[in-house]
Amino acid sequence: MLKAVKFLACAFLMMVGVASTQQAQAVEWKEHVLGDENAPVTMIEYASLTCPHCASFHTEVLPEIKEKLIDTGKLKLIFRDYPLDGVALRAAAIAQCAGEDRYFGVLGMLFKSQMTWARSQDPIASIKEVVRFAGMTGDAVDACMADQELIDGIVGSRMRGEQEFNVNSTPSFVLDGDTIAGSRDADFFIEKVEDLID
């Protein structure tokens, strides 16, 4: 699996080439958190932006989890990148470049429109059309995809998920130390979190 991840990173770098001198400000990879930092329960989500089941979770399941668990202070959700292919890797970089205040908005936009851009003949051009509504220019997107440190951070996120939690598919969730492979409905997560709080 480690070889596959290294190959993914190398293939990506061959596609985008060396970062240009006109690169925008470098963006440091970071995991993003939804909810109160002091929430009693933490759930980590590992997802790929080209994974249909991840898109279904974000569009159909997460809104209810957010309403019943995150907004009520019971749960914080940590999102970590686990790209399954080069397009997902580039899309993850673009979301990271959106900035802290717009990250989850851009992530949601990409998941909601996944069926359009992921299947297009030129996925990156299609992604650029999506994220321009978040104020990201084509030049900014190109700079994100050429940011070596950012790409390394995203690949590192995937590798740590494999090493620390045996993640090998998306979506995967780590709840109270237990790795849950595959999406579930909102009731599953609500019941699990309520049990951990009681």
GIGIKA-V456677 format. One line per field, one symbol per residue. ss: DSSP state (H for helix, E for strand, L for the rest). phi: phi as a letter, one per 40 degrees, with the letter a starting at -180 (. if undefined). burial: I if it has 9 or more other ideal C-beta (glycine too) atoms within 8 Angstrom, else O. A space follows every 10 residues. Layout:
BEGIN
ss: ???
phi: ???
burial: ???
END
This chain:
BEGIN
ss: LHHHHHHHHH HHHHHHLLLL LLLLLLLLLL LEEELLLLLL EEEEEEELLL LHHHHHHHHH HHHHHHHHHH LLLLEEEEEE ELLLLHHHHH HHHHHHHLLL LLHHHHHHHH HHLHHHHLLL LLHHHHHHHH HHHHLLLHHH HHHHHLLHHH HHHHHHHHHH HHHHHLLLLL LEEEELLEEE ELLLLHHHHH HHHHHHHL
phi: .ccccccdcc ccccccgcdc ccdcdcbcca cbbbhcdcdc bbbbbbabcb cccccccccb bddcccccbc ccgcbbbbcb caccaccccc cccccdccgd cbdcccdccc ccbdccccbc cbdccccdcc ccccgccccc cccccccdcc cccccccccc ccccbfcaab cbbbbfgccb cgcbccddcc cccccccc
burial: OOOOIOOIIO IIIOOOOOOI OOIIOOIOIO OIIIIOOOIO IIIIIIIIII IOIIIIIIIO IIOIIIOIII OOOIIIIIII IIIOIIIIII IIIIIIIIOO OIIIIIIIII IIIIOIIIOI OOIIOIIIOI IIOIOIOOOI IIIIIIIOII IIIIIIIIII IIOOIOIOOI IIIIIOOOII OOOOOIOOII OIIIOIOO
END
